[in-house]
């Protein structure tokens, strides 16, 4: 038994050494690249950095760049992936540092998708460090870019981040409107991956508002959706949200069952943030059961982790939990924790931050209000024109009926005078017309039935899909090219496509690309990620990886593994 325990310990130590080594190699490669920014070795060091990320299993595909790649492009890509890497390792200050450097270069270029991704990683990094004002600035910029792109998945993601910021600032009433709007967008566009995340945020929002029945309902829906999608890690996060709602409903024992399964899972995974949050929740459940002595170590471990990674918001809750659980056990220690709690609260919610957040809320809220008012006015205008149209149609119909009846009456009076004389000739003509009409029906059949509007829409959509598929095969895909192949102007094509599908050309093309990518990954396992990207008209594999992850929530390689 001792020999087996020793073997397990050696394996664990080996894994830790490997992880630290991999991390050191990545950081070392990044440092060499930063030192070579003005030297001829920049390209070599950039490729080495991406190779180290691939070996650390952070990237699915090895990105290799050539001498034709501009220096600014190398810098923005290396620094963006450095920000992603450090965020994943919960080193949020480093993530913000490289995110800012990359963002400055993206703003100088024309890659609005890359700029949006950079703003997103900066925003969520700021949330982790409880810098909510700066987080809202980045999230607001990201939302505007995503809204301009017409990409429903990106719009829903931005709305979720904004809701999370207000939720972290203890403003759940403001968070509610954004999370509900995000749920509507994700539901209308049928994006289950994003819908699951928004359901989780909605659960946290209503828990903060004290509506725990609603919070539990959202958390249950999010959990079952994650299970259907096969996302174990996300499902465990939803269990944590279920536990929060159960604690709010005073169902402490049920909450403990969920948390006792989640904490070891996150601990083994190395996700300190989620582990600490679950420890806070476990402490709250134990307090609810008056098991204060058992709650103390939960809050202490959570506070140590959160202090180490710089998460002041959740550390504040740990200190409050320690104060409440120690009050009857160790009053002096409880008072110290109260002082720490007050210091953290004052740091997070100082007057300047409150003023800044109120300013951004007013600005963003007015934009939102204008948008809603414009939509309401447009709906009223449509209703008025519809009513006017119906009234005119009724007036014309009434006039036509009156005129026809009057005309018919006059003609009938004239016909009655000659009825006896004309009856035989009219009967003959009627017989002749009947024979001709029956003959026409037999020869004509159903071939001359007028094609309805739905058939015309299907024909247009089929042609558009055929053109897009042809452009994908040629590797030349943009809205102008597709419109030209359809023998339409870009304006005509956009109007027609939007009326038929409800999507902009760019969003529709992205949907077709992603569906083609998923088909290739499902039925052509012999293709590597770069080949799949090329067949979807992506010349740059990193852009393809980002687009796929934004659409389906996982990278192409992770998707392949899950399918296997």
C-alpha positions in Angstrom: 0.0 0.0 0.0 2.8 2.4 0.9 4.6 1.5 -2.4 1.4 2.3 -4.4 1.0 5.7 -2.6 4.7 6.5 -3.3 4.1 5.8 -7.0 1.1 8.0 -7.1 3.0 10.8 -5.4 5.9 10.5 -8.0 3.5 10.6 -10.9 1.8 13.7 -9.5 5.1 15.4 -8.9 6.2 14.5 -12.5 3.0 16.1 -13.8 3.6 19.2 -11.8 7.2 19.5 -13.0 6.1 19.0 -16.6 3.4 21.7 -16.3 5.9 24.2 -14.7 8.4 23.3 -17.4 5.9 23.8 -20.2 4.9 27.2 -18.7 8.5 28.2 -18.3 9.2 27.4 -22.0 6.2 29.4 -23.1 7.2 32.4 -21.0 10.8 32.1 -22.1 9.8 32.0 -25.8 7.6 35.1 -25.3 10.5 36.9 -23.5 12.8 36.2 -26.4 10.2 37.4 -28.9 9.8 40.7 -26.9 13.5 41.3 -26.9 13.7 40.6 -30.7 10.9 43.0 -31.7 13.4 45.2 -33.6 15.8 42.5 -34.6 15.9 40.1 -37.6 15.1 37.1 -35.3 11.5 38.2 -34.7 10.1 35.7 -37.1 12.0 32.8 -35.7 11.1 33.7 -32.1 7.4 34.2 -33.0 7.3 30.7 -34.6 9.0 29.3 -31.5 6.4 30.9 -29.2 3.6 29.3 -31.1 5.4 26.0 -31.1 5.7 26.1 -27.3 2.0 26.9 -27.1 1.2 23.9 -29.2 3.5 21.6 -27.1 1.7 23.0 -24.0 -1.6 21.8 -25.7 -2.9 25.4 -25.6 -3.2 25.5 -29.3 -4.8 23.0 -31.6 -2.7 23.7 -34.6 0.9 24.8 -35.0 0.9 28.3 -36.5 3.9 28.9 -38.8 4.5 32.3 -40.3 6.9 33.3 -43.2 9.0 36.3 -44.1 6.0 37.7 -45.9 4.1 38.3 -42.7 4.4 42.0 -41.6 6.1 42.7 -38.3 3.0 44.4 -36.8 0.9 41.3 -37.6 3.4 39.1 -35.8 3.3 41.3 -32.8 -0.5 41.6 -32.6 -0.9 37.8 -32.9 1.8 36.9 -30.5 0.6 39.4 -27.9 -3.0 38.4 -28.4 -2.3 34.7 -27.8 -0.1 35.7 -24.9 -3.1 37.5 -23.3 -5.2 34.4 -23.9 -2.5 32.1 -22.4 -2.1 34.2 -19.2 -5.9 34.5 -18.7 -6.2 30.8 -19.0 -3.4 30.5 -16.3 -5.3 33.0 -14.1 -2.5 35.5 -14.3 -4.8 38.4 -15.1 -2.3 41.3 -14.8 -0.1 39.7 -17.5 -3.2 39.1 -19.6 -4.2 42.7 -19.5 -0.6 43.9 -20.3 -0.4 41.9 -23.5 -4.0 42.5 -24.3 -3.4 46.3 -24.3 -0.3 45.9 -26.5 -2.2 43.7 -29.0 -5.3 46.0 -29.0 -3.2 49.0 -30.0 -2.0 47.2 -33.1 -5.5 45.8 -34.0 -6.9 49.4 -33.9 -4.3 50.5 -36.5 -5.4 47.7 -38.9 -8.7 46.6 -40.4 -9.2 43.4 -38.5 -12.3 44.3 -36.6 -12.9 40.7 -35.5 -9.4 40.5 -34.0 -10.0 43.8 -32.3 -13.3 42.5 -30.8 -11.6 39.4 -29.5 -8.9 41.5 -27.9 -11.4 43.8 -26.2 -13.3 40.7 -24.9 -10.2 39.2 -23.3 -9.3 42.6 -21.7 -12.8 43.0 -20.4 -13.1 39.6 -18.7 -9.5 40.0 -17.3 -10.5 43.3 -15.7 -13.6 41.6 -14.2 -11.3 39.0 -12.6 -9.3 41.8 -11.0 -12.5 43.7 -10.0 -11.6 46.7 -12.2 -15.2 47.1 -13.3 -15.0 50.6 -14.8 -12.3 49.6 -17.2 -14.0 46.3 -17.9 -17.2 48.2 -18.9 -15.2 50.5 -21.2 -13.7 47.5 -23.1 -17.1 45.6 -23.1 -18.9 48.7 -24.5 -16.4 49.0 -27.4 -16.6 45.2 -28.0 -20.4 45.3 -28.1 -20.4 48.1 -30.7 -18.1 46.2 -33.0 -20.0 43.0 -32.6 -23.3 44.7 -33.2 -21.9 46.3 -36.4 -20.8 42.9 -37.6 -24.3 41.5 -37.3 -22.9 38.3 -35.8 -25.6 37.1 -33.3 -23.2 34.9 -31.4 -20.8 37.8 -30.8 -23.6 40.1 -29.8 -25.0 37.6 -27.3 -21.5 37.1 -25.9 -20.9 40.9 -25.4 -24.3 41.3 -23.7 -23.3 38.5 -21.3 -20.1 40.2 -20.4 -21.9 43.5 -19.7 -24.4 41.7 -17.5 -21.5 40.1 -15.6 -19.9 43.5 -15.0 -23.1 45.0 -13.5 -23.7 41.8 -11.5 -20.1 42.0 -10.0 -20.9 45.6 -9.1 -23.9 44.4 -7.0 -26.2 46.0 -9.6 -28.4 43.0 -10.6 -31.3 45.2 -11.7 -29.1 46.7 -14.4 -27.6 43.3 -15.3 -31.1 41.8 -15.8 -31.9 43.8 -19.0 -28.7 42.8 -20.7 -28.8 39.1 -19.8 -32.5 38.9 -21.0 -31.6 40.6 -24.2 -28.7 38.2 -24.7 -31.0 35.2 -24.0 -33.4 36.5 -26.7 -30.6 36.9 -29.3 -29.1 33.5 -28.5 -32.6 31.8 -28.6 -33.6 33.5 -31.9 -30.3 32.6 -33.6 -30.4 29.0 -32.1 -26.9 29.2 -30.5 -27.1 26.5 -27.7 -23.5 27.0 -26.5 -24.0 30.7 -25.9 -27.5 30.1 -24.5 -26.2 27.8 -21.8 -23.7 30.5 -20.7 -26.4 33.2 -20.6 -28.8 30.9 -18.7 -26.0 30.6 -16.0 -25.6 34.4 -15.9 -29.3 34.8 -15.6 -29.3 32.3 -12.6 -26.6 34.4 -10.8 -28.5 37.6 -11.6 -31.8 36.5 -10.1 -30.0 34.9 -7.1 -28.5 38.4 -6.5 -32.0 39.9 -6.8 -33.3 37.4 -4.1 -35.5 35.6 -6.6 -34.0 32.2 -5.9 -36.8 30.1 -7.4 -36.2 31.8 -10.8 -32.4 31.5 -10.3 -32.7 27.7 -9.7 -34.9 27.3 -12.8 -32.3 29.0 -15.0 -29.5 27.0 -13.4 -31.3 23.7 -14.0 -31.9 24.6 -17.7 -28.2 25.6 -18.1 -27.0 22.4 -16.5 -29.2 20.1 -18.6 -28.2 22.0 -21.7 -24.5 21.6 -20.9 -25.0 17.9 -20.3 -26.6 17.6 -23.7 -23.7 19.4 -25.3 -21.2 17.1 -23.6 -19.4 19.9 -21.8 -18.4 18.4 -18.5 -16.4 21.4 -17.2 -19.3 23.8 -18.0 -21.8 21.5 -16.5 -19.9 21.5 -13.2 -19.9 25.3 -13.2 -23.7 25.2 -13.6 -23.8 22.8 -10.6 -22.1 25.6 -8.6 -24.8 28.1 -9.7 -27.5 25.6 -8.7 -25.9 25.4 -5.3 -26.1 29.2 -4.9 -29.8 29.2 -5.6 -30.3 26.2 -3.2 -28.5 28.1 -0.5 -30.8 31.1 -1.1 -33.7 28.7 -0.7 -32.2 27.4 2.6 -31.8 23.9 1.1 -28.3 23.6 2.5 -27.9 19.8 2.4 -28.7 19.6 -1.3 -26.2 22.5 -1.9 -23.5 20.6 0.0 -24.0 17.5 -2.1 -23.4 19.5 -5.3 -20.4 21.4 -3.9 -18.7 18.3 -2.5 -18.7 17.0 -6.0 -17.6 20.2 -7.6 -14.7 21.2 -5.3 -12.5 18.1 -5.9 -13.2 18.4 -9.6 -11.9 22.0 -9.9 -9.0 21.2 -7.5 -7.9 18.3 -9.8 -8.3 20.5 -12.8 -6.2 23.3 -11.3 -9.0 25.9 -11.7 -8.3 27.9 -8.6 -10.9 30.6 -9.3 -13.9 28.1 -9.5 -12.5 26.1 -6.6 -12.4 29.2 -4.3 -15.9 30.3 -5.3 -17.2 26.8 -4.5 -15.4 26.9 -1.1 -17.1 30.2 -0.4 -20.5 28.6 -1.2 -19.7 25.6 0.9 -18.9 27.9 3.9 -22.2 29.7 3.4 -24.1 26.4 3.4 -22.4 25.2 6.6 -23.2 28.6 8.2 -26.8 28.0 7.3 -26.7 24.7 9.2 -25.0 26.4 12.2 -21.8 24.3 11.6 -19.6 27.4 12.0 -16.4 25.5 13.0 -16.5 23.5 9.7 -17.2 26.7 7.7 -14.0 28.4 8.9 -11.4 26.3 6.9 -13.5 26.7 3.7 -13.5 30.5 3.9 -9.8 30.5 4.9 -8.7 28.4 1.9 -10.9 30.4 -0.4 -9.5 33.7 0.9 -5.9 32.6 0.4 -6.5 31.5 -3.2 -8.4 34.6 -4.1 -5.8 36.9 -2.5 -3.1 35.1 -4.5 -4.8 35.5 -7.9 -5.9 39.1 -7.1 -9.7 38.5 -7.1 -10.7 41.2 -4.6 -14.5 40.8 -5.2 -14.7 37.2 -4.2 -12.0 37.6 -1.5 -14.3 40.2 0.1 -17.0 37.5 0.4 -14.5 35.1 1.9 -13.6 37.7 4.6 -17.2 38.4 5.3 -17.8 34.6 5.7 -14.8 34.4 8.1 -16.2 37.2 10.2 -19.6 35.6 10.5 -18.3 32.1 11.2 -15.6 33.2 13.7 -17.8 35.6 15.7 -18.9 33.1 18.3 -15.7 31.1 18.2 -12.9 33.7 18.1 -14.2 37.2 18.4 -10.8 38.9 18.0 -10.1 37.0 14.8 -13.6 37.9 13.6 -12.9 41.6 14.1 -9.7 41.4 12.1 -11.6 39.7 9.2 -14.2 42.5 9.4 -11.5 45.1 9.0 -10.1 43.2 6.0 -13.7 43.0 4.6 -14.3 46.7 5.0 -10.9 47.6 3.4 -11.7 45.4 0.3 -15.2 46.8 0.0 -13.9 50.4 0.2 -11.3 49.6 -2.5 -13.9 48.1 -4.9 -16.7 50.5 -4.4 -15.1 53.9 -3.8 -16.8 57.1 -4.8 -14.8 57.7 -7.9 -15.5 54.2 -9.3 -19.2 54.7 -8.5 -19.2 58.0 -10.4 -17.4 56.6 -13.4 -19.6 53.6 -13.6 -22.7 55.8 -13.4 -21.4 57.9 -16.3 -20.8 54.8 -18.5 -24.1 53.4 -17.4 -25.9 56.6 -18.5 -24.1 56.7 -21.8 -24.7 53.1 -22.6 -28.2 53.1 -21.2 -29.1 56.1 -23.4 -27.8 54.2 -26.5 -29.9 51.3 -25.4 -32.9 53.5 -24.8 -32.6 55.1 -28.2 -32.4 51.7 -29.8 -35.5 50.5 -28.1 -37.3 53.8 -28.9 -36.4 53.6 -32.5 -37.6 50.0 -32.7 -40.9 51.1 -31.0 -41.4 54.0 -33.4 -40.7 51.8 -36.4 -43.3 49.3 -35.2 -45.8 52.1 -34.7 -45.1 53.5 -38.2 -45.6 50.0 -39.6 -48.9 49.6 -37.7 -50.2 53.0 -38.9 -49.3 52.3 -42.6 -50.9 48.9 -42.3 -54.1 50.4 -40.9 -54.1 53.1 -43.7 -53.6 50.3 -46.3 -56.4 48.2 -44.9 -58.7 51.3 -44.8 -57.9 52.2 -48.4 -58.4 48.6 -49.5 -61.8 48.5 -47.8 -62.8 51.8 -49.4 -61.8 50.6 -52.8 -63.5 47.2 -52.3 -66.7 48.9 -51.1 -66.7 51.3 -54.1 -66.0 48.5 -56.6 -68.8 46.3 -55.1 -71.3 49.3 -55.3 -70.3 50.1 -58.9 -70.5 46.4 -60.0 -73.9 46.0 -58.4 -75.3 49.1 -60.0 -73.9 48.2 -63.3 -75.2 44.7 -63.0 -78.7 46.0 -62.1 -78.8 48.2 -65.2 -77.6 45.5 -67.5 -80.1 43.1 -65.9 -83.0 45.5 -66.7 -81.9 45.6 -70.3 -81.4 41.9 -70.6 -84.8 41.1 -69.2 -86.5 42.9 -72.1 -84.8 40.6 -74.6 -84.6 37.5 -72.5 -87.2 35.4 -74.3 -85.7 36.3 -77.7 -82.1 35.5 -76.7 -82.5 32.4 -74.5 -81.9 29.9 -77.3 -78.8 31.7 -78.7 -77.3 32.2 -75.2 -77.8 28.5 -74.4 -75.9 27.6 -77.6 -73.1 29.9 -76.8 -73.0 28.6 -73.3 -72.7 25.0 -74.6 -69.9 26.0 -76.9 -68.0 27.8 -74.2 -68.4 24.9 -71.8 -66.9 22.5 -74.4 -64.0 24.8 -75.1 -63.4 25.4 -71.3 -63.4 21.6 -70.6 -61.0 21.0 -73.4 -58.6 23.8 -72.1 -58.6 22.2 -68.6 -57.7 18.8 -70.0 -54.8 20.1 -72.0 -53.5 22.7 -69.6 -53.4 20.5 -66.4 -51.6 22.0 -63.5 -48.5 23.2 -65.4 -49.6 26.8 -65.5 -50.1 27.3 -61.8 -48.5 30.4 -60.6 -45.4 30.0 -58.5 -45.9 31.4 -55.0 -43.6 33.7 -53.1 -42.3 30.9 -50.9 -41.0 29.0 -53.9 -39.3 32.2 -55.2 -37.6 32.6 -51.8 -36.4 29.0 -51.9 -35.1 29.5 -55.4 -33.2 32.6 -54.4 -31.8 31.0 -51.3 -30.7 27.8 -53.2 -29.0 30.0 -55.8 -27.2 32.0 -53.0 -26.0 28.9 -51.3 -24.8 27.5 -54.6 -22.9 30.7 -55.3 -21.4 30.8 -51.8 -20.4 27.1 -52.1 -18.7 27.9 -55.5 -16.9 30.9 -54.0 -15.8 28.7 -51.0 -14.2 26.2 -53.4 -12.3 29.0 -55.1 -11.2 30.6 -51.9 -12.7 34.0 -52.8 -15.6 34.7 -50.5 -17.0 38.1 -49.7 -20.4 39.8 -50.0 -19.5 41.8 -53.0 -18.4 38.7 -54.9 -21.5 36.7 -54.0 -23.8 39.7 -55.0 -22.0 40.0 -58.4 -22.4 36.2 -59.0 -26.1 36.6 -58.3 -26.3 39.4 -60.9 -27.4 41.8 -58.2 -25.9 44.9 -56.6 -24.6 44.6 -53.0 -27.6 46.7 -51.8 -30.2 44.6 -53.7 -28.5 41.4 -52.4 -28.4 42.6 -48.8 -32.1 43.6 -48.9 -33.3 40.4 -50.5 -31.1 38.1 -48.2 -32.2 39.9 -45.1 -35.9 39.7 -46.1 -35.6 35.9 -46.7 -33.3 34.9 -43.8 -33.2 37.7 -41.4 -29.4 37.7 -41.6 -26.9 40.2 -43.1 -24.7 38.9 -45.9 -21.6 38.7 -43.7 -23.4 36.8 -40.9 -25.0 34.5 -43.4 -21.7 33.7 -45.1 -20.2 33.0 -41.6 -23.0 30.5 -40.9 -22.4 28.7 -44.2 -18.6 28.6 -43.5 -19.1 27.2 -40.0 -21.6 24.6 -41.2 -19.2 23.5 -43.9 -16.4 23.4 -41.3 -18.5 21.2 -39.0 -19.4 18.9 -41.9 -15.7 18.5 -42.9 -14.7 17.7 -39.3 -17.6 15.2 -39.0 -17.1 13.3 -42.3 -13.5 13.9 -43.3 -11.3 13.0 -40.3 -8.3 12.7 -42.7 -8.2 16.5 -43.1 -6.1 18.5 -40.7 -7.3 21.9 -39.2 -5.3 23.9 -41.8 -6.9 22.0 -44.7 -10.4 22.5 -43.2 -9.7 26.2 -42.8 -8.6 26.5 -46.5 -11.7 24.7 -47.7 -13.8 27.2 -45.7 -12.0 30.1 -47.5 -9.8 31.0 -44.4 -6.3 31.7 -45.5 -5.2 32.3 -41.9 -5.7 29.3 -39.6 -5.8 31.4 -36.4 -8.7 33.4 -37.7 -10.5 30.2 -38.5 -9.8 28.8 -35.0 -11.2 32.0 -33.4 -14.3 32.0 -35.6 -15.0 28.3 -34.9 -14.5 28.8 -31.1 -16.8 31.8 -31.1 -19.5 29.9 -32.9 -19.4 26.5 -31.2 -17.6 27.3 -27.9 -14.7 24.9 -28.5 -11.7 24.7 -30.8 -11.8 22.6 -34.0 -9.4 20.0 -32.4 -11.5 19.8 -29.3 -14.5 19.2 -31.5 -12.8 16.4 -33.3 -11.8 14.8 -30.0 -15.4 15.0 -28.7 -16.8 13.5 -31.9 -14.3 10.6 -31.6 
